[in-house]
Structure formats: C-alpha cells, structure tokens
Amino acid sequence: MMTDGISEVPDAKDDEFSLDRLEQLLRDNAGQSLPQLWELIMDEVKRHGPQQDDQTLLLLRVLK
C-alpha cells in the first residue's frame, strides 16, 4: 500500500516514477527483507526525482 506521492514523483523530463517501475522493483527484489526492500524503493524514488507530495509506503509479506 502506498500513496501517490511515490508513484507520481517526476524526473527532470517530467516522467513519473510509475506503478510499473515500483512493481518491477518488487518483483526483482522479492527475496529481500522488508526493511531492505523499503530502503531500496525509497532510494530509487529519491534518485528518480525530488519529493513533491506526501509519501507513505507500507510493505507486507504474505507467508503461505
């Protein structure tokens, strides 16, 4: 669960970070611990562009 302040962060060309990019990060790093995954996502968002809105990210792992 997240707020749009993460997916809508624009870069210098005004391209948004996007849900697709977030989903790919989650797929590529699914084996990481939740704290590591949170750090990775937030670092990627910061590299993409400056924060312009509130940012909330809640990560949960479903165990079978």
N, C-alpha and C positions, 0 to 999 in steps of 0.2 A: 504494500500500500504506500502511496506517495502523493505528494501534492504536485500540481502542475508547475510549481517553481523549479522542479528538477528537469522535467521533460521539455520545458519551453525556454531553457537558457539559450540565448542566441550567441553565436560566434561573431567574429568580425564581419562576416558576409551575411549576417542575419539569418543563418541556418540554425534551426533549433536542435538541441541535443537529441530529442525524439524518444518515443517509446520503443521504436525498433532498436535503437542503439542500446538502450537500457536492457531490453530483452536479450540481446546478443551478449552483453556483458554477463548477465545472469547465467545464460547457457554455458558460456566459455569458462566460467569460474564457479560452477555449481559445487565443486568439491571443497571450496574454501570455507573456513569458519565464518559464521555470520559477522563477527567484528571485522575480519579481514575483508569480507565482501563489501561491507558498509564503507570501509576506508577506500577500497578500490573504486567503488561507484562515485563517491563524493569527490575523490581526486580527479577522476575522469570528467566529472561535471565542471569542476573548477578549471581544469585545463581547457575545456571547451569554451568557456566564457564566464563573464562576471555574474554573480548572483544579482538578480533584479526583483525577486519576489521571495516570499517565504518558502522554505524548503524543509519538508518533512519526509522521512523515509523510514518505514517500518518493515523489517525483514523477519520472516517466519520460516521455519523449516518443518515440513510435514514428514514425520517418520512413519514408515509402514511396518 
